[in-house]
C-alpha cells in the first residue's frame, strides 16, 4: 500500500492535553472503510514551532485527506513518499536524540545515492542515518538521524551531502504509544518497524 506523509502546522502554545486530543480524534475515526494505517509521526515541538510529519499507509492521497477532514485533525497537505530505512530497530541510542533534516535534492542527485549511508556503522561521534523519505514530485528528501547534538548533525549532513534546508530536533511518536486508546475503540495499533 502506498505511503503518505501528512504535514501539519499546529499551535505551538497547545497544551499537552490539546496535543493528545489530536491523536484521540484520529484513533476515534478508525472504523471508516478507507481509514489509513498510522505508522509513526515525527514532531518538532518547541516554544515557537509545532509541526508534524505523520506517516500513513493508504490507498490514495485523496482518501487520506478525506479521513483527516472527517476526524477534524488539521493538516496542511498529504504527500506521497517513498521510504528507505536502516535494517535495525529505529532507536536513537544512548545519549542521542532524533533529528529531522529536509531539503531539495539537486537535479544531479537521486535519493538512491544516499542508501549506503543507511548501512554504515555510526561514526566516532555516534551519528547515524536511520530513515529517508522521498517526495519525488518536489524532489524533497527527508532524513531521520540519530545524533548526540546539532554540531554533530551539521557535520554529518555536510560530509554526506544530504540536503539541509531545515533541520531540527524531533520526537518520534508511534501508534503503540497509544495502545490503550486503540484498545478502547476495538483496534490493535500498528507495532511493526517498517
C-alpha positions in Angstrom: 0.0 0.0 0.0 1.3 3.5 -0.8 2.9 5.6 2.0 1.8 9.2 2.6 3.3 12.0 4.7 0.8 14.2 6.3 2.3 17.6 7.1 0.7 19.6 9.9 1.5 23.0 11.3 -0.1 23.3 14.7 -0.3 25.9 17.5 3.0 25.8 19.4 1.1 27.1 22.5 -1.2 24.0 22.5 -1.2 22.3 25.9 -0.2 18.6 26.3 -3.9 17.8 26.6 -4.8 19.6 23.3 -1.9 17.7 21.6 -3.2 14.4 22.8 -6.7 15.2 21.6 -5.3 15.2 18.0 -4.4 11.6 18.4 -7.7 10.8 20.2 -9.7 12.3 17.3 -7.7 10.3 14.7 -7.9 7.0 16.5 -11.6 7.5 17.1 -12.2 7.5 13.4 -10.6 4.2 12.7 -13.8 2.4 11.6 -14.2 4.2 8.3 -13.8 1.8 5.3 -11.0 3.9 3.8 -9.0 4.5 7.0 -5.3 4.8 6.6 -2.8 3.0 8.8 -0.8 5.2 11.1 2.9 4.1 11.0 4.6 6.9 13.0 4.9 10.6 13.5 7.9 12.9 13.7 7.1 16.1 15.7 9.1 19.3 16.0 7.9 20.8 19.3 9.3 23.9 20.9 8.1 27.3 22.2 7.9 28.7 18.6 7.2 25.7 16.4 4.9 22.7 16.4 5.0 20.8 13.2 4.4 17.1 12.5 5.1 14.7 9.6 2.8 11.7 10.1 3.4 8.6 8.0 0.3 6.7 6.9 -0.4 3.8 4.6 -3.4 4.5 2.5 -5.0 3.7 -0.9 -4.9 7.3 -2.3 -3.9 10.7 -1.1 -7.5 11.8 -1.6 -8.8 9.2 0.8 -6.1 10.0 3.4 -7.0 13.7 3.1 -10.8 12.9 3.4 -10.2 10.9 6.5 -8.2 13.7 8.1 -11.0 16.2 7.3 -13.7 13.9 8.7 -11.9 13.3 12.0 -11.2 17.1 12.3 -7.4 16.7 12.6 -5.9 19.8 11.0 -3.3 19.3 8.2 -1.5 21.3 5.6 -1.1 18.7 2.9 -0.9 15.0 2.1 2.2 13.9 0.0 3.1 10.5 -1.4 6.5 9.4 -0.3 8.9 6.5 -0.7 10.8 5.2 2.4 14.1 3.6 3.0 15.3 2.6 6.4 18.1 1.0 8.4 17.7 -2.7 8.8 17.8 -2.5 12.6 15.1 -1.1 15.0 14.6 2.7 14.8 16.1 4.0 18.0 18.3 7.0 18.7 20.6 5.1 21.0 22.2 6.0 24.3 22.7 9.8 24.8 21.4 10.6 21.3 18.2 12.3 20.1 16.5 12.3 16.8 17.0 15.0 14.2 14.7 15.6 11.2 16.5 17.3 8.2 14.9 18.1 4.9 15.8 19.8 1.6 15.5 19.8 -2.1 17.9 17.4 -4.0 19.7 19.0 -6.9 18.9 17.5 -10.3 22.2 15.7 -10.5 21.5 13.6 -7.3 19.0 10.9 -6.5 17.9 9.5 -3.1 19.4 6.1 -4.0 22.8 7.9 -3.8 22.4 8.0 0.0 21.2 4.4 0.6 24.7 3.1 1.5 24.6 5.6 4.5 21.7 3.5 6.0 24.0 0.5 6.4 27.1 2.3 7.7 28.1 2.0 11.3 27.8 5.1 13.5 30.8 7.5 13.2 33.1 8.4 16.0 30.5 10.9 17.3 27.7 8.3 17.2 25.7 9.9 14.3 23.9 7.6 12.0 21.2 7.9 9.3 18.1 5.9 10.2 15.5 6.7 7.6 15.0 8.5 4.3 11.6 9.7 2.9 11.5 10.9 -0.7 8.8 13.2 -2.2 9.6 12.7 -5.9 7.3 15.4 -7.3 9.0 18.1 -5.2 12.4 16.4 -5.1 12.5 16.7 -1.3 14.4 14.3 0.8 13.6 14.0 4.5 16.2 12.4 6.7 15.8 11.0 10.2 19.2 10.9 12.0 20.3 9.7 15.5 22.7 12.3 16.8 24.3 13.5 20.0 23.8 17.1 19.1 23.3 19.9 16.5 27.1 20.3 15.7 27.5 16.6 15.0 24.3 16.7 12.9 25.6 19.6 10.8 29.0 17.9 10.2 27.3 14.6 9.2 24.8 16.3 6.8 27.6 18.3 5.2 30.0 15.4 4.8 27.3 13.1 3.5 26.0 15.7 1.1 22.4 15.3 2.4 20.2 18.4 1.8 19.7 20.5 4.9 17.4 23.4 4.1 15.9 22.9 7.5 17.0 20.6 10.4 15.6 20.4 13.9 15.4 18.0 16.9 12.4 15.8 16.5 10.3 13.5 18.7 9.1 10.2 17.3 5.6 9.1 18.2 4.4 5.6 17.4 0.9 4.0 17.5 2.0 1.7 20.3 2.5 4.8 22.5 -1.3 4.9 22.5 -2.1 1.2 22.7 -4.7 1.7 25.5 -6.6 4.2 23.3 -6.7 1.8 20.4 -7.9 -1.0 22.6 -10.8 1.2 23.8 -12.1 1.6 20.2 -11.5 -2.1 19.4 -8.4 -1.8 17.2 -4.8 -3.0 17.6 -2.2 -0.4 16.9 0.4 -1.0 14.2 3.5 -2.2 16.0 5.9 -3.1 13.3 9.1 -1.4 12.4 8.5 -0.8 8.7 
